[in-house]
Amino acid sequence: MRLKIVGTLQGPVTAPVVTTDKLDAIKMLMHLLKEAGIVQGAFDVNELFDRDVSDITRSPMALHLMLAPLVGSTKIEIDTAATISPRSPEYQTGSSQ
């Protein structure tokens, strides 16, 4: 990927979470770049997915370590109390009984 900083860095950036899924790691990396105001140039998605999963998961972590002192950092707040069960009565239409 060819990265380009347009203007000044923005922040704070969100600390990435540990994942073993390639797609989640790539989405985290793209989100982190967007948060910081860094534009990624054209790139071949297949080249990105052909990389080893450990390389992809380390990239957002390494980028966050470099950006945090410059723009600040926030942690992801996971609200488990707000999750709704798929069997919740508010989602039942009665037509499937």
Backbone hydrogen bonds in HBPLUS format (Angstrom, degrees):
<---DONOR---> <-ACCEPTOR-->    atom                        ^
c    i                          cat <-CA-CA->   ^        H-A-AA   ^      H-
h    n   atom  resd res      DA  || num        DHA   H-A  angle D-A-AA Bond
n    s   type  num  typ     dist DA aas  dist angle  dist       angle   num
A0041-GLY N   A0002-ARG O   2.64 MM  39  5.07 158.5  1.68 151.7 159.4     1
A0004-LYS N   A0039-VAL O   2.83 MM  35  5.20 145.4  1.95 147.3 158.5     2
A0039-VAL N   A0004-LYS O   2.80 MM  35  5.20 161.0  1.84 165.9 159.3     3
A0010-GLN N   A0036-ALA O   2.85 MM  26  4.59 166.6  1.87 119.5 122.8     4
A0013-VAL N   A0072-GLY O   3.17 MM  59  6.34 166.3  2.19 128.9 125.0     5
A0074-THR N   A0013-VAL O   2.84 MM  61  6.08 145.7  1.95 145.9 148.9     6
A0015-ALA N   A0074-THR O   2.73 MM  59  5.99 160.8  1.77 170.9 175.5     7
A0025-ALA N   A0021-ASP O   3.04 MM   4  6.24 159.1  2.09 151.9 158.1     8
A0026-ILE N   A0022-LYS O   2.90 MM   4  6.14 157.3  1.95 155.5 161.5     9
A0027-LYS N   A0023-LEU O   2.93 MM   4  6.13 160.3  1.97 150.4 156.0    10
A0028-MET N   A0024-ASP O   2.90 MM   4  6.10 151.8  1.98 144.9 152.9    11
A0029-LEU N   A0025-ALA O   2.97 MM   4  6.20 156.2  2.03 144.5 150.7    12
A0030-MET N   A0026-ILE O   2.95 MM   4  6.21 164.7  1.98 153.4 156.8    13
A0031-HIS N   A0027-LYS O   2.94 MM   4  6.09 157.6  1.99 145.6 152.1    14
A0032-LEU N   A0028-MET O   2.86 MM   4  6.04 158.0  1.91 150.1 156.2    15
A0033-LEU N   A0029-LEU O   2.99 MM   4  6.23 159.4  2.03 150.6 155.8    16
A0034-LYS N   A0030-MET O   3.00 MM   4  6.23 159.4  2.05 146.4 152.1    17
A0035-GLU N   A0031-HIS O   2.86 MM   4  6.08 160.2  1.89 152.1 157.6    18
A0036-ALA N   A0032-LEU O   3.10 MM   4  6.28 150.4  2.19 144.8 151.8    19
A0038-ILE N   A0033-LEU O   2.89 MM   5  5.05 160.6  1.93 159.5 153.8    20
A0037-GLY N   A0034-LYS O   3.11 MM   3  5.13 150.3  2.20 100.4 109.6    21
A0047-GLU N   A0044-ASP O   3.08 MM   3  5.44 126.3  2.38 104.8 117.5    22
A0048-LEU N   A0044-ASP O   3.37 MM   4  6.79 151.1  2.46 145.4 153.2    23
A0048-LEU N   A0045-VAL O   3.05 MM   3  5.09 117.6  2.46  95.8 111.2    24
A0049-PHE N   A0045-VAL O   2.96 MM   4  6.32 158.0  2.01 155.2 161.0    25
A0050-ASP N   A0046-ASN O   2.86 MM   4  5.97 133.0  2.09 141.9 154.6    26
A0051-ARG N   A0048-LEU O   3.39 MM   3  5.67 156.3  2.45 103.1 109.7    27
A0055-ASP N   A0052-ASP O   3.00 MM   3  5.39 127.1  2.29 108.0 121.2    28
A0056-ILE N   A0052-ASP O   3.19 MM   4  6.59 157.9  2.25 152.9 159.2    29
A0057-THR N   A0053-VAL O   2.95 MM   4  6.12 159.5  1.99 150.3 155.6    30
A0058-ARG N   A0054-SER O   3.04 MM   4  6.04 142.1  2.19 136.4 145.7    31
A0059-SER N   A0055-ASP O   3.21 MM   4  6.32 139.4  2.38 141.1 150.1    32
A0062-ALA N   A0058-ARG O   2.87 MM   4  6.07 166.2  1.89 162.8 166.2    33
A0063-LEU N   A0059-SER O   2.93 MM   4  6.05 166.2  1.95 156.0 160.2    34
A0064-HIS N   A0060-PRO O   2.88 MM   4  5.93 155.9  1.93 141.9 148.9    35
A0065-LEU N   A0061-MET O   3.01 MM   4  6.28 156.0  2.07 147.3 153.5    36
A0066-MET N   A0062-ALA O   3.17 MM   4  6.48 146.0  2.29 143.5 151.9    37
A0067-LEU N   A0063-LEU O   2.91 MM   4  6.14 154.3  1.97 151.6 159.3    38
A0068-ALA N   A0064-HIS O   2.86 MM   4  5.72 163.7  1.88 156.5 159.1    39
A0070-LEU N   A0067-LEU O   2.88 MM   3  5.23 129.9  2.13 110.4 125.0    40
A0071-VAL N   A0067-LEU O   2.91 MM   4  6.04 159.5  1.95 166.1 172.8    41
A0072-GLY N   A0068-ALA O   2.84 MM   4  4.57 143.3  1.97 130.0 135.9    42
A0083-THR N   A0080-THR O   3.46 MM   3  5.69 166.6  2.48 105.7 109.5    43
A0088-SER N   A0085-SER O   3.03 MM   3  5.32 155.0  2.10 120.5 120.2    44
A0091-TYR N   A0088-SER O   3.03 MM   3  5.74 161.2  2.06 122.5 128.1    45
A0092-GLN N   A0089-PRO O   3.19 MM   3  5.21 158.5  2.24 103.6 110.2    46
